[in-house]
């Protein structure tokens, strides 16, 4: 019980650090699967200011106990300011 609580506290602290840099964890499915457990230990972190659309899905490869992830991203377009300086 204490080990689980410690892991939750550490994960919360880590997520707060990432959020302070505007980074969000986006993998919401297990990436490591074993006969007795599964966990989301392989992750992507995105910057919410620059990526407005994304799609992430598992890529089950059968080569190891870690599955891959396929990430497709759509970047937010920045407005360009067409001013000339003379």
Secondary structure, 3 states (H helix, E strand, C coil): CHHHHHHHHHHHHHHHHHHHCCEEECCCCCCEECCCCEECCCCCEEECCCEEEEEEEEECCCCCCECEEEEEEEECCCCCCCCCCC
